[in-house]
Each structure stands twice: as structure tokens, then as C-alpha cells.
Amino acid sequence: MNETALFLDNQGQLTHAINHLQRALTATVRVLGEDHPDTLTSRNNLAYGYKSVGDLARAVPLYEQTLADRVRVLGENHPQTLISRNNLADAYRAAGDLDRAIELFERTLSDMVQLLGEDHPLTGTVQNNLALAVAERDGVEPG
């Protein structure tokens, strides 16, 4: 369901994607439980779907819940936890809360460098997202 939803999202069929993501989350909770890593991934993906359609009122709380649960289940410095922190920071950026986003991106970038190194693709993603948030805050067009 998750993979189908992500495919639909890439095809621009966001409403259908969200429907699949909601069903996937319901199924993973039922089969695997609230704290299973796959359930946390499903919740993260649903938050992404909501963010994709601009429904930040739903996306942000899901990202916050997923991050808190990943910290509790996987630990503060697990790569999936850091991905959740990046995703939450990006949702804050999309919501216009740039100071909060930048602070979270900076913390995440520091932890990514320590855990995965400067040249890891995930580190580069966070670095890029931080640069976009700073440029947006400073009124600079990214180029």
C-alpha cells in the first residue's frame, strides 16, 4: 500500500495516494502494532502525503508524533529518527515557522555528520534543506 501510494504521489494523484497511505497505516497498526518501525514509516509517509497537498494542520502533528515515537523506540541518533527530524523541520519550514525549522535542521545536520559523515546522501539532503530554509528566511531566491 505504501509503495502504491508513493507511486500515485509521484504521478500527481495525491488524493488517491493519501487514501492508500491511510489504509496502509491502519493495516500496519493492526498487524504490527503502534511501535513497530514499519508502522512508524507508514505514519511518516502519511504525514508526507498531507504535506504534499498542503494540509500542514495534519502533517505537522503526525511528523511530531512519529519523531517522538522513533526517539522512544529507536533512539535519538538512529538514522530513521534523524530522517523524521528532517521531515518535521521541513514541515515547519512549509508552515512558515522558519526559526524553528532552521534550529531543527541545524541540530539534525550536526547529528547526521557525526553519525553518517559529511559525504552521506542523507547528510546532503539535510544540508540542502537547511540552506533552503535560511534562504527563505533571508529573502534570498535559491539558485
The first five atom37 places (N, CA, C, CB, O) and aatype in JSON, in Angstrom:
{
  "aatype": [12, 2, 6, 16, 0, 10, 13, 10, 3, 2, 5, 7, 5, 10, 16, 8, 0, 9, 2, 8, 10, 5, 1, 0, 10, 16, 0, 16, 19, 1, 19, 10, 7, 6, 3, 8, 14, 3, 16, 10, 16, 15, 1, 2, 2, 10, 0, 18, 7, 18, 11, 15, 19, 7, 3, 10, 0, 1, 0, 19, 14, 10, 18, 6, 5, 16, 10, 0, 3, 1, 19, 1, 19, 10, 7, 6, 2, 8, 14, 5, 16, 10, 9, 15, 1, 2, 2, 10, 0, 3, 0, 18, 1, 0, 0, 7, 3, 10, 3, 1, 0, 9, 6, 10, 13, 6, 1, 16, 10, 15, 3, 12, 19, 5, 10, 10, 7, 6, 3, 8, 14, 10, 16, 7, 16, 19, 5, 2, 2, 10, 0, 10, 0, 19, 0, 6, 1, 3, 7, 19, 6, 14, 7],
  "atom_mask": [
    [1, 1, 1, 1, 1],
    [1, 1, 1, 1, 1],
    [1, 1, 1, 1, 1],
    [1, 1, 1, 1, 1],
    [1, 1, 1, 1, 1],
    [1, 1, 1, 1, 1],
    [1, 1, 1, 1, 1],
    [1, 1, 1, 1, 1],
    [1, 1, 1, 1, 1],
    [1, 1, 1, 1, 1],
    [1, 1, 1, 1, 1],
    [1, 1, 1, 0, 1],
    [1, 1, 1, 1, 1],
    [1, 1, 1, 1, 1],
    [1, 1, 1, 1, 1],
    [1, 1, 1, 1, 1],
    [1, 1, 1, 1, 1],
    [1, 1, 1, 1, 1],
    [1, 1, 1, 1, 1],
    [1, 1, 1, 1, 1],
    [1, 1, 1, 1, 1],
    [1, 1, 1, 1, 1],
    [1, 1, 1, 1, 1],
    [1, 1, 1, 1, 1],
    [1, 1, 1, 1, 1],
    [1, 1, 1, 1, 1],
    [1, 1, 1, 1, 1],
    [1, 1, 1, 1, 1],
    [1, 1, 1, 1, 1],
    [1, 1, 1, 1, 1],
    [1, 1, 1, 1, 1],
    [1, 1, 1, 1, 1],
    [1, 1, 1, 0, 1],
    [1, 1, 1, 1, 1],
    [1, 1, 1, 1, 1],
    [1, 1, 1, 1, 1],
    [1, 1, 1, 1, 1],
    [1, 1, 1, 1, 1],
    [1, 1, 1, 1, 1],
    [1, 1, 1, 1, 1],
    [1, 1, 1, 1, 1],
    [1, 1, 1, 1, 1],
    [1, 1, 1, 1, 1],
    [1, 1, 1, 1, 1],
    [1, 1, 1, 1, 1],
    [1, 1, 1, 1, 1],
    [1, 1, 1, 1, 1],
    [1, 1, 1, 1, 1],
    [1, 1, 1, 0, 1],
    [1, 1, 1, 1, 1],
    [1, 1, 1, 1, 1],
    [1, 1, 1, 1, 1],
    [1, 1, 1, 1, 1],
    [1, 1, 1, 0, 1],
    [1, 1, 1, 1, 1],
    [1, 1, 1, 1, 1],
    [1, 1, 1, 1, 1],
    [1, 1, 1, 1, 1],
    [1, 1, 1, 1, 1],
    [1, 1, 1, 1, 1],
    [1, 1, 1, 1, 1],
    [1, 1, 1, 1, 1],
    [1, 1, 1, 1, 1],
    [1, 1, 1, 1, 1],
    [1, 1, 1, 1, 1],
    [1, 1, 1, 1, 1],
    [1, 1, 1, 1, 1],
    [1, 1, 1, 1, 1],
    [1, 1, 1, 1, 1],
    [1, 1, 1, 1, 1],
    [1, 1, 1, 1, 1],
    [1, 1, 1, 1, 1],
    [1, 1, 1, 1, 1],
    [1, 1, 1, 1, 1],
    [1, 1, 1, 0, 1],
    [1, 1, 1, 1, 1],
    [1, 1, 1, 1, 1],
    [1, 1, 1, 1, 1],
    [1, 1, 1, 1, 1],
    [1, 1, 1, 1, 1],
    [1, 1, 1, 1, 1],
    [1, 1, 1, 1, 1],
    [1, 1, 1, 1, 1],
    [1, 1, 1, 1, 1],
    [1, 1, 1, 1, 1],
    [1, 1, 1, 1, 1],
    [1, 1, 1, 1, 1],
    [1, 1, 1, 1, 1],
    [1, 1, 1, 1, 1],
    [1, 1, 1, 1, 1],
    [1, 1, 1, 1, 1],
    [1, 1, 1, 1, 1],
    [1, 1, 1, 1, 1],
    [1, 1, 1, 1, 1],
    [1, 1, 1, 1, 1],
    [1, 1, 1, 0, 1],
    [1, 1, 1, 1, 1],
    [1, 1, 1, 1, 1],
    [1, 1, 1, 1, 1],
    [1, 1, 1, 1, 1],
    [1, 1, 1, 1, 1],
    [1, 1, 1, 1, 1],
    [1, 1, 1, 1, 1],
    [1, 1, 1, 1, 1],
    [1, 1, 1, 1, 1],
    [1, 1, 1, 1, 1],
    [1, 1, 1, 1, 1],
    [1, 1, 1, 1, 1],
    [1, 1, 1, 1, 1],
    [1, 1, 1, 1, 1],
    [1, 1, 1, 1, 1],
    [1, 1, 1, 1, 1],
    [1, 1, 1, 1, 1],
    [1, 1, 1, 1, 1],
    [1, 1, 1, 1, 1],
    [1, 1, 1, 1, 1],
    [1, 1, 1, 0, 1],
    [1, 1, 1, 1, 1],
    [1, 1, 1, 1, 1],
    [1, 1, 1, 1, 1],
    [1, 1, 1, 1, 1],
    [1, 1, 1, 1, 1],
    [1, 1, 1, 1, 1],
    [1, 1, 1, 0, 1],
    [1, 1, 1, 1, 1],
    [1, 1, 1, 1, 1],
    [1, 1, 1, 1, 1],
    [1, 1, 1, 1, 1],
    [1, 1, 1, 1, 1],
    [1, 1, 1, 1, 1],
    [1, 1, 1, 1, 1],
    [1, 1, 1, 1, 1],
    [1, 1, 1, 1, 1],
    [1, 1, 1, 1, 1],
    [1, 1, 1, 1, 1],
    [1, 1, 1, 1, 1],
    [1, 1, 1, 1, 1],
    [1, 1, 1, 1, 1],
    [1, 1, 1, 0, 1],
    [1, 1, 1, 1, 1],
    [1, 1, 1, 1, 1],
    [1, 1, 1, 1, 1],
    [1, 1, 1, 0, 1]
  ],
  "atom_positions": [
    [[0.82, -1.19, 0.0], [0.0, 0.0, 0.0], [0.87, 1.26, 0.0], [-0.94, -0.01, 1.21], [0.6, 2.22, -0.72]],
    [[1.93, 1.22, 0.83], [2.83, 2.38, 0.89], [3.48, 2.64, -0.47], [3.91, 2.18, 1.95], [3.52, 3.78, -0.94]],
    [[3.98, 1.59, -1.07], [4.67, 1.76, -2.35], [3.71, 2.25, -3.43], [5.32, 0.44, -2.79], [4.07, 3.1, -4.24]],
    [[2.5, 1.72, -3.45], [1.5, 2.17, -4.4], [1.18, 3.64, -4.17], [0.22, 1.32, -4.29], [1.05, 4.42, -5.12]],
    [[1.04, 4.02, -2.91], [0.75, 5.41, -2.57], [1.86, 6.34, -3.03], [0.53, 5.56, -1.06], [1.6, 7.41, -3.57]],
    [[3.1, 5.94, -2.8], [4.22, 6.78, -3.22], [4.27, 6.9, -4.74], [5.55, 6.23, -2.68], [4.6, 7.96, -5.27]],
    [[3.94, 5.81, -5.43], [3.85, 5.86, -6.89], [2.76, 6.85, -7.32], [3.57, 4.46, -7.48], [2.98, 7.68, -8.2]],
    [[1.58, 6.74, -6.69], [0.48, 7.65, -7.02], [0.86, 9.1, -6.74], [-0.78, 7.27, -6.22], [0.52, 10.0, -7.52]],
    [[1.56, 9.33, -5.65], [2.03, 10.67, -5.32], [2.94, 11.2, -6.43], [2.77, 10.68, -3.97], [2.79, 12.34, -6.87]],
    [[3.86, 10.37, -6.88], [4.77, 10.78, -7.95], [4.04, 11.04, -9.27], [5.84, 9.72, -8.17], [4.52, 11.79, -10.11]],
    [[2.88, 10.42, -9.43], [2.07, 10.61, -10.63], [1.12, 11.79, -10.51], [1.29, 9.36, -10.94], [0.36, 12.09, -11.43]],
    [[1.16, 12.47, -9.35], [0.3, 13.62, -9.14], [-1.1, 13.28, -8.66], [0.0, 0.0, 0.0], [-1.97, 14.15, -8.62]],
    [[-1.33, 12.04, -8.32], [-2.64, 11.6, -7.85], [-2.65, 11.61, -6.32], [-2.98, 10.17, -8.39], [-2.72, 10.57, -5.67]],
    [[-2.58, 12.82, -5.76], [-2.36, 12.98, -4.33], [-3.52, 12.48, -3.48], [-2.1, 14.43, -4.02], [-3.3, 11.88, -2.43]],
    [[-4.74, 12.71, -3.92], [-5.89, 12.25, -3.14], [-5.9, 10.74, -3.04], [-7.2, 12.75, -3.76], [-6.15, 10.18, -1.97]],
    [[-5.64, 10.07, -4.15], [-5.58, 8.61, -4.14], [-4.4, 8.12, -3.29], [-5.46, 8.06, -5.58], [-4.51, 7.12, -2.58]],
    [[-3.3, 8.84, -3.37], [-2.12, 8.46, -2.58], [-2.44, 8.53, -1.08], [-0.93, 9.38, -2.91], [-2.1, 7.62, -0.33]],
    [[-3.08, 9.61, -0.66], [-3.41, 9.75, 0.76], [-4.35, 8.65, 1.21], [-4.03, 11.12, 1.04], [-4.2, 8.11, 2.31]],
    [[-5.31, 8.3, 0.38], [-6.22, 7.21, 0.71], [-5.45, 5.91, 0.95], [-7.26, 7.01, -0.41], [-5.71, 5.2, 1.92]],
    [[-4.5, 5.61, 0.08], [-3.68, 4.41, 0.24], [-2.8, 4.51, 1.49], [-2.8, 4.19, -1.01], [-2.62, 3.52, 2.2]],
    [[-2.25, 5.68, 1.75], [-1.4, 5.85, 2.92], [-2.19, 5.68, 4.22], [-0.73, 7.23, 2.9], [-1.68, 5.11, 5.18]],
    [[-3.42, 6.18, 4.24], [-4.27, 5.99, 5.42], [-4.57, 4.51, 5.64], [-5.57, 6.77, 5.27], [-4.51, 4.02, 6.76]],
    [[-4.89, 3.81, 4.56], [-5.17, 2.37, 4.66], [-3.92, 1.6, 5.08], [-5.68, 1.82, 3.31], [-4.02, 0.65, 5.87]],
    [[-2.76, 1.99, 4.57], [-1.51, 1.32, 4.94], [-1.23, 1.5, 6.43], [-0.34, 1.85, 4.11], [-0.83, 0.55, 7.11]],
    [[-1.43, 2.71, 6.93], [-1.19, 2.95, 8.35], [-2.14, 2.14, 9.21], [-1.34, 4.44, 8.67], [-1.72, 1.53, 10.2]],
    [[-3.4, 2.12, 8.86], [-4.38, 1.33, 9.61], [-3.97, -0.15, 9.64], [-5.78, 1.48, 9.0], [-4.05, -0.8, 10.68]],
    [[-3.55, -0.66, 8.5], [-3.16, -2.07, 8.42], [-1.9, -2.36, 9.23], [-2.93, -2.47, 6.96], [-1.84, -3.38, 9.92]],
    [[-0.91, -1.5, 9.16], [0.32, -1.77, 9.9], [0.1, -1.68, 11.4], [1.43, -0.8, 9.48], [0.69, -2.45, 12.16]],
    [[-0.74, -0.75, 11.83], [-1.05, -0.67, 13.26], [-1.75, -1.95, 13.71], [-1.94, 0.57, 13.56], [-1.41, -2.52, 14.75]],
    [[-2.72, -2.4, 12.91], [-3.47, -3.61, 13.27], [-2.57, -4.85, 13.3], [-4.62, -3.81, 12.28], [-2.67, -5.66, 14.21]],
    [[-1.71, -4.99, 12.31], [-0.91, -6.21, 12.18], [0.37, -6.16, 13.01], [-0.56, -6.43, 10.72], [0.74, -7.16, 13.63]],
    [[1.04, -5.01, 13.04], [2.36, -4.94, 13.66], [2.38, -4.19, 14.99], [3.31, -4.29, 12.73], [3.3, -4.36, 15.79]],
    [[1.38, -3.36, 15.23], [1.34, -2.57, 16.46], [1.82, -1.14, 16.24], [0.0, 0.0, 0.0], [2.46, -0.83, 15.24]],
    [[1.5, -0.29, 17.22], [1.82, 1.14, 17.15], [3.31, 1.45, 17.06], [1.26, 1.82, 18.36], [3.7, 2.42, 16.42]],
    [[4.14, 0.63, 17.69], [5.56, 0.97, 17.83], [6.48, 0.26, 16.84], [6.01, 0.65, 19.2], [7.7, 0.47, 16.87]],
    [[5.93, -0.56, 15.97], [6.78, -1.26, 15.01], [7.41, -0.24, 14.05], [5.96, -2.33, 14.22], [6.74, 0.71, 13.64]],
    [[8.67, -0.42, 13.69], [9.31, 0.52, 12.75], [8.55, 0.71, 11.44], [10.7, 0.04, 12.45], [8.54, 1.81, 10.89]],
    [[7.92, -0.36, 10.93], [7.14, -0.21, 9.69], [5.91, 0.67, 9.91], [6.72, -1.58, 9.16], [5.5, 1.4, 9.01]],
    [[5.32, 0.6, 11.1], [4.19, 1.47, 11.43], [4.65, 2.92, 11.47], [3.55, 1.06, 12.78], [3.96, 3.82, 10.98]],
    [[5.81, 3.13, 12.06], [6.34, 4.5, 12.13], [6.64, 5.03, 10.73], [7.61, 4.54, 12.99], [6.43, 6.21, 10.46]],
    [[7.12, 4.18, 9.85], [7.35, 4.58, 8.46], [6.03, 4.9, 7.77], [8.1, 3.48, 7.7], [5.95, 5.87, 7.01]],
    [[5.01, 4.09, 8.02], [3.7, 4.36, 7.42], [3.15, 5.7, 7.9], [2.71, 3.23, 7.77], [2.58, 6.46, 7.11]],
    [[3.32, 5.99, 9.18], [2.83, 7.27, 9.71], [3.61, 8.42, 9.09], [2.94, 7.3, 11.25], [3.04, 9.45, 8.74]],
    [[4.92, 8.25, 8.96], [5.75, 9.27, 8.32], [5.29, 9.51, 6.88], [7.23, 8.85, 8.34], [5.2, 10.65, 6.44]],
    [[5.0, 8.43, 6.16], [4.56, 8.56, 4.77], [3.22, 9.26, 4.67], [4.49, 7.2, 4.11], [3.0, 10.04, 3.74]],
    [[2.31, 8.99, 5.61], [1.02, 9.68, 5.6], [1.22, 11.17, 5.87], [0.07, 9.06, 6.64], [0.58, 12.01, 5.24]],
    [[2.1, 11.49, 6.8], [2.41, 12.9, 7.06], [2.95, 13.57, 5.79], [3.43, 13.04, 8.23], [2.59, 14.7, 5.48]],
    [[3.81, 12.85, 5.08], [4.35, 13.36, 3.81], [3.22, 13.62, 2.81], [5.37, 12.37, 3.22], [3.21, 14.63, 2.12]],
    [[2.26, 12.7, 2.74], [1.12, 12.87, 1.84], [0.34, 14.12, 2.17], [0.0, 0.0, 0.0], [-0.02, 14.9, 1.29]],
    [[0.06, 14.31, 3.47], [-0.66, 15.51, 3.89], [0.14, 16.78, 3.55], [-0.95, 15.46, 5.39], [-0.42, 17.77, 3.09]],
    [[1.45, 16.73, 3.78], [2.29, 17.89, 3.46], [2.27, 18.16, 1.96], [3.73, 17.66, 3.94], [2.26, 19.32, 1.54]],
    [[2.25, 17.11, 1.16], [2.24, 17.26, -0.3], [1.02, 18.01, -0.81], [2.3, 15.9, -0.96], [1.09, 18.74, -1.8]],
    [[-0.12, 17.82, -0.12], [-1.33, 18.52, -0.55], [-1.53, 19.83, 0.21], [-2.55, 17.63, -0.37], [-2.55, 20.49, 0.04]],
    [[-0.55, 20.2, 1.04], [-0.63, 21.46, 1.76], [-1.45, 21.4, 3.04], [0.0, 0.0, 0.0], [-1.79, 22.44, 3.6]],
    [[-1.77, 20.2, 3.51], [-2.55, 20.05, 4.74], [-1.58, 19.94, 5.92], [-3.48, 18.79, 4.67], [-1.4, 18.88, 6.51]],
    [[-0.97, 21.07, 6.24], [0.04, 21.1, 7.3], [-0.57, 20.91, 8.68], [0.82, 22.4, 7.25], [0.13, 20.49, 9.6]],
    [[-1.84, 21.21, 8.83], [-2.51, 21.0, 10.12], [-2.57, 19.52, 10.47], [-3.93, 21.59, 10.09], [-2.61, 19.17, 11.65]],
    [[-2.57, 18.66, 9.48], [-2.5, 17.21, 9.72], [-1.07, 16.7, 9.67], [-3.35, 16.46, 8.7], [-0.69, 15.81, 10.44]],
    [[-0.27, 17.25, 8.78], [1.09, 16.75, 8.59], [1.98, 16.99, 9.81], [1.72, 17.4, 7.37], [2.65, 16.08, 10.27]],
    [[1.98, 18.21, 10.33], [2.89, 18.56, 11.42], [2.67, 17.67, 12.65], [2.72, 20.01, 11.81], [3.65, 17.13, 13.16]],
    [[1.43, 17.5, 13.15], [1.26, 16.62, 14.32], [1.68, 15.17, 14.06], [-0.19, 16.65, 14.76], [2.2, 14.51, 14.96]],
    [[1.45, 14.68, 12.85], [1.89, 13.31, 12.54], [3.4, 13.21, 12.53], [1.33, 12.86, 11.18], [3.97, 12.24, 13.05]],
    [[4.06, 14.2, 11.95], [5.52, 14.21, 11.98], [6.03, 14.31, 13.42], [6.08, 15.38, 11.14], [6.99, 13.63, 13.78]],
    [[5.4, 15.14, 14.24], [5.82, 15.28, 15.63], [5.64, 13.97, 16.39], [5.02, 16.4, 16.33], [6.52, 13.56, 17.15]],
    [[4.51, 13.32, 16.17], [4.26, 12.03, 16.84], [5.25, 10.97, 16.38], [2.82, 11.56, 16.56], [5.78, 10.21, 17.18]],
    [[5.51, 10.94, 15.08], [6.45, 9.95, 14.54], [7.85, 10.17, 15.09], [6.47, 10.01, 13.0], [8.53, 9.22, 15.45]],
    [[8.28, 11.42, 15.16], [9.6, 11.71, 15.71], [9.67, 11.28, 17.17], [9.92, 13.21, 15.58], [10.63, 10.62, 17.58]],
    [[8.68, 11.64, 17.96], [8.69, 11.26, 19.38], [8.73, 9.74, 19.54], [7.46, 11.83, 20.11], [9.45, 9.22, 20.38]],
    [[7.96, 9.05, 18.73], [7.94, 7.59, 18.82], [9.24, 6.96, 18.34], [6.78, 7.03, 18.02], [9.71, 5.98, 18.91]],
    [[9.83, 7.53, 17.3], [11.11, 6.98, 16.82], [12.22, 7.22, 17.85], [11.49, 7.62, 15.47], [13.08, 6.37, 18.03]],
    [[12.2, 8.36, 18.52], [13.17, 8.6, 19.58], [13.01, 7.54, 20.66], [13.01, 10.02, 20.17], [13.99, 6.96, 21.13]],
    [[11.77, 7.31, 21.06], [11.48, 6.35, 22.13], [11.82, 4.92, 21.72], [10.01, 6.44, 22.53], [12.39, 4.17, 22.51]],
    [[11.47, 4.53, 20.49], [11.64, 3.15, 20.04], [13.04, 2.87, 19.5], [10.61, 2.83, 18.98], [13.63, 1.83, 19.8]],
    [[13.58, 3.78, 18.71], [14.84, 3.54, 18.01], [16.03, 4.27, 18.62], [14.7, 3.95, 16.58], [17.18, 3.88, 18.41]],
    [[15.76, 5.33, 19.37], [16.85, 6.12, 19.95], [17.03, 7.44, 19.22], [0.0, 0.0, 0.0], [16.6, 7.61, 18.08]],
    [[17.67, 8.35, 19.91], [17.85, 9.73, 19.43], [18.66, 9.82, 18.14], [18.51, 10.55, 20.5], [18.4, 10.69, 17.31]],
    [[19.64, 8.93, 17.97], [20.56, 9.06, 16.84], [20.43, 7.94, 15.81], [21.96, 9.09, 17.34], [21.36, 7.7, 15.03]],
    [[19.3, 7.27, 15.79], [19.06, 6.28, 14.74], [18.81, 7.02, 13.42], [17.84, 5.34, 15.1], [18.16, 8.07, 13.42]],
    [[19.3, 6.5, 12.29], [19.07, 7.19, 11.01], [17.59, 7.49, 10.73], [19.62, 6.35, 9.89], [17.28, 8.56, 10.2]],
    [[16.68, 6.58, 11.07], [15.26, 6.85, 10.84], [14.75, 7.98, 11.72], [14.44, 5.58, 11.1], [13.88, 8.75, 11.31]],
    [[15.29, 8.09, 12.92], [14.93, 9.2, 13.8], [15.41, 10.52, 13.2], [15.55, 9.0, 15.21], [14.68, 11.52, 13.22]],
    [[16.61, 10.52, 12.67], [17.13, 11.74, 12.05], [16.34, 12.12, 10.81], [18.61, 11.56, 11.7], [16.14, 13.3, 10.53]],
    [[15.89, 11.12, 10.06], [15.04, 11.4, 8.89], [13.73, 12.04, 9.36], [14.76, 10.1, 8.09], [13.24, 12.99, 8.74]],
    [[13.16, 11.51, 10.44], [11.93, 12.1, 10.97], [12.15, 13.53, 11.42], [11.4, 11.27, 12.14], [11.3, 14.4, 11.2]],
    [[13.29, 13.79, 12.04], [13.58, 15.15, 12.49], [13.72, 16.09, 11.29], [14.87, 15.18, 13.34], [13.23, 17.22, 11.33]],
    [[14.37, 15.62, 10.22], [14.48, 16.41, 9.0], [13.09, 16.68, 8.41], [15.36, 15.68, 7.97], [12.8, 17.8, 8.01]],
    [[12.25, 15.66, 8.37], [10.92, 15.81, 7.8], [10.07, 16.8, 8.61], [10.21, 14.46, 7.73], [9.34, 17.61, 8.04]],
    [[10.18, 16.73, 9.93], [9.45, 17.67, 10.78], [9.95, 19.09, 10.54], [9.59, 17.28, 12.27], [9.15, 20.02, 10.43]],
    [[11.26, 19.26, 10.47], [11.81, 20.58, 10.2], [11.31, 21.12, 8.86], [13.35, 20.54, 10.22], [11.01, 22.31, 8.74]],
    [[11.23, 20.25, 7.87], [10.75, 20.69, 6.56], [9.27, 21.07, 6.61], [10.97, 19.58, 5.52], [8.84, 22.0, 5.92]],
    [[8.49, 20.37, 7.42], [7.08, 20.74, 7.59], [6.97, 22.09, 8.3], [6.33, 19.65, 8.39], [6.12, 22.91, 7.95]],
    [[7.83, 22.32, 9.3], [7.85, 23.64, 9.95], [8.18, 24.73, 8.93], [8.88, 23.65, 11.11], [7.58, 25.8, 8.93]],
    [[9.15, 24.44, 8.06], [9.52, 25.4, 7.01], [8.33, 25.68, 6.11], [10.71, 24.87, 6.18], [8.04, 26.83, 5.8]],
    [[7.64, 24.63, 5.69], [6.48, 24.8, 4.82], [5.37, 25.61, 5.5], [5.94, 23.44, 4.39], [4.62, 26.32, 4.84]],
    [[5.28, 25.48, 6.82], [4.27, 26.2, 7.59], [4.7, 27.64, 7.88], [3.98, 25.48, 8.89], [3.93, 28.41, 8.45]],
    [[5.93, 28.01, 7.49], [6.41, 29.37, 7.7], [7.09, 29.59, 9.04], [0.0, 0.0, 0.0], [7.43, 30.72, 9.37]],
    [[7.29, 28.54, 9.81], [7.96, 28.63, 11.1], [9.47, 28.42, 10.87], [7.39, 27.58, 12.13], [10.03, 27.39, 11.26]],
    [[10.09, 29.4, 10.23], [11.46, 29.25, 9.75], [12.48, 29.15, 10.87], [11.81, 30.41, 8.86], [13.43, 28.37, 10.75]],
    [[12.32, 29.91, 11.94], [13.28, 29.83, 13.04], [13.29, 28.43, 13.66], [12.96, 30.88, 14.11], [14.35, 27.87, 13.94]],
    [[12.11, 27.89, 13.87], [12.01, 26.54, 14.43], [12.59, 25.51, 13.46], [10.54, 26.19, 14.76], [13.28, 24.58, 13.87]],
    [[12.29, 25.69, 12.17], [12.81, 24.77, 11.15], [14.33, 24.81, 11.1], [12.23, 25.11, 9.78], [14.99, 23.77, 11.08]],
    [[14.88, 26.01, 11.07], [16.34, 26.15, 10.96], [17.03, 25.53, 12.16], [16.73, 27.64, 10.83], [18.04, 24.83, 12.02]],
    [[16.51, 25.79, 13.35], [17.1, 25.2, 14.56], [17.1, 23.67, 14.49], [16.34, 25.67, 15.82], [18.09, 23.03, 14.84]],
    [[15.99, 23.09, 14.03], [15.89, 21.63, 13.94], [16.77, 21.09, 12.81], [14.43, 21.21, 13.71], [17.4, 20.05, 12.98]],
    [[16.84, 21.78, 11.68], [17.74, 21.37, 10.6], [19.19, 21.4, 11.06], [17.55, 22.29, 9.36], [19.95, 20.47, 10.78]],
    [[19.59, 22.46, 11.78], [20.99, 22.57, 12.23], [21.35, 21.42, 13.17], [21.22, 23.92, 12.94], [22.41, 20.82, 13.05]],
    [[20.45, 21.12, 14.11], [20.7, 20.0, 15.03], [20.78, 18.68, 14.28], [19.58, 19.94, 16.1], [21.65, 17.85, 14.55]],
    [[19.86, 18.5, 13.33], [19.84, 17.27, 12.55], [21.1, 17.13, 11.7], [18.6, 17.22, 11.66], [21.67, 16.05, 11.6]],
    [[21.52, 18.23, 11.08], [22.73, 18.2, 10.26], [23.94, 17.82, 11.1], [22.96, 19.56, 9.59], [24.75, 16.99, 10.68]],
    [[24.07, 18.41, 12.26], [25.19, 18.08, 13.14], [25.19, 16.6, 13.49], [25.12, 18.93, 14.42], [26.24, 15.95, 13.45]],
    [[24.02, 16.07, 13.82], [23.93, 14.64, 14.18], [24.17, 13.75, 12.97], [22.57, 14.33, 14.78], [24.78, 12.69, 13.1]],
    [[23.71, 14.16, 11.81], [23.94, 13.38, 10.58], [25.43, 13.3, 10.26], [23.18, 14.01, 9.39], [25.94, 12.24, 9.91]],
    [[26.12, 14.42, 10.39], [27.56, 14.43, 10.12], [28.28, 13.48, 11.07], [28.14, 15.87, 10.25], [29.14, 12.72, 10.66]],
    [[27.92, 13.53, 12.35], [28.55, 12.66, 13.33], [28.24, 11.19, 13.08], [28.1, 13.04, 14.74], [29.11, 10.33, 13.2]],
    [[26.98, 10.89, 12.72], [26.57, 9.51, 12.56], [26.95, 8.92, 11.21], [25.09, 9.4, 12.75], [27.44, 7.8, 11.12]],
    [[26.71, 9.69, 10.14], [26.86, 9.15, 8.79], [28.01, 9.74, 8.0], [25.59, 9.36, 8.04], [28.42, 9.18, 6.98]],
    [[28.53, 10.87, 8.45], [29.62, 11.52, 7.75], [29.14, 12.63, 6.83], [0.0, 0.0, 0.0], [27.97, 12.7, 6.47]],
    [[30.07, 13.5, 6.45], [29.75, 14.66, 5.62], [29.31, 14.3, 4.21], [30.93, 15.56, 5.55], [28.56, 15.05, 3.59]],
    [[29.77, 13.16, 3.69], [29.52, 12.82, 2.29], [28.32, 11.91, 2.09], [30.73, 12.17, 1.71], [28.02, 11.53, 0.95]],
    [[27.62, 11.56, 3.15], [26.46, 10.67, 3.01], [25.31, 11.43, 2.34], [26.01, 10.12, 4.4], [25.11, 12.61, 2.62]],
    [[24.55, 10.77, 1.46], [23.43, 11.44, 0.78], [22.4, 12.04, 1.74], [22.75, 10.47, -0.14], [21.87, 13.11, 1.46]],
    [[22.11, 11.38, 2.85], [21.15, 11.93, 3.8], [21.67, 13.22, 4.43], [20.82, 10.9, 4.89], [20.91, 14.15, 4.69]],
    [[22.96, 13.26, 4.68], [23.57, 14.48, 5.21], [23.41, 15.61, 4.21], [25.07, 14.25, 5.54], [23.08, 16.74, 4.58]],
    [[23.63, 15.31, 2.94], [23.46, 16.31, 1.89], [22.03, 16.81, 1.78], [0.0, 0.0, 0.0], [21.79, 17.99, 1.52]],
    [[21.07, 15.91, 1.97], [19.66, 16.3, 1.93], [19.34, 17.31, 3.03], [18.76, 15.07, 2.06], [18.69, 18.32, 2.79]],
    [[19.81, 17.01, 4.24], [19.55, 17.91, 5.36], [20.26, 19.25, 5.14], [20.02, 17.28, 6.7], [19.7, 20.31, 5.42]],
    [[21.47, 19.19, 4.64], [22.22, 20.41, 4.37], [21.48, 21.27, 3.33], [23.65, 20.08, 3.87], [21.39, 22.49, 3.49]],
    [[20.96, 20.65, 2.3], [20.19, 21.36, 1.29], [18.93, 21.97, 1.89], [19.83, 20.41, 0.14], [18.61, 23.13, 1.62]],
    [[18.23, 21.21, 2.71], [17.0, 21.72, 3.32], [17.28, 22.89, 4.26], [16.29, 20.6, 4.08], [16.51, 23.85, 4.31]],
    [[18.39, 22.81, 4.98], [18.79, 23.92, 5.84], [19.08, 25.17, 5.0], [20.04, 23.54, 6.67], [18.65, 26.27, 5.34]],
    [[19.8, 24.99, 3.91], [20.12, 26.13, 3.04], [18.86, 26.76, 2.47], [21.04, 25.68, 1.89], [18.76, 27.99, 2.39]],
    [[17.9, 25.95, 2.09], [16.63, 26.49, 1.58], [15.89, 27.28, 2.65], [15.74, 25.35, 1.06], [15.34, 28.35, 2.36]],
    [[15.86, 26.77, 3.87], [15.17, 27.47, 4.96], [15.86, 28.79, 5.28], [15.11, 26.59, 6.22], [15.19, 29.8, 5.5]],
    [[17.18, 28.79, 5.3], [17.92, 30.02, 5.58], [17.69, 31.04, 4.46], [19.44, 29.73, 5.75], [17.48, 32.22, 4.72]],
    [[17.74, 30.58, 3.22], [17.5, 31.48, 2.09], [16.08, 32.05, 2.15], [17.7, 30.73, 0.75], [15.88, 33.24, 1.89]],
    [[15.13, 31.22, 2.5], [13.74, 31.7, 2.61], [13.61, 32.73, 3.72], [12.78, 30.51, 2.87], [12.96, 33.76, 3.56]],
    [[14.24, 32.44, 4.86], [14.2, 33.39, 5.99], [14.82, 34.72, 5.6], [14.93, 32.8, 7.21], [14.31, 35.79, 5.96]],
    [[15.93, 34.65, 4.86], [16.67, 35.85, 4.5], [16.15, 36.52, 3.23], [18.12, 35.51, 4.32], [16.69, 37.55, 2.81]],
    [[15.11, 35.95, 2.63], [14.52, 36.54, 1.42], [15.39, 36.41, 0.2], [0.0, 0.0, 0.0], [15.32, 37.24, -0.71]],
    [[16.21, 35.36, 0.15], [17.11, 35.13, -0.97], [16.51, 34.03, -1.85], [18.55, 34.73, -0.47], [16.1, 32.99, -1.35]],
    [[16.46, 34.28, -3.14], [16.0, 33.25, -4.06], [17.06, 32.16, -4.18], [15.67, 33.86, -5.45], [18.21, 32.44, -4.5]],
    [[16.66, 30.9, -3.92], [17.65, 29.82, -4.07], [18.05, 29.69, -5.54], [17.08, 28.46, -3.56], [17.22, 29.82, -6.44]],
    [[19.31, 29.46, -5.75], [19.78, 29.4, -7.12], [20.7, 28.34, -7.32], [0.0, 0.0, 0.0], [21.19, 28.15, -8.44]]
  ]
}
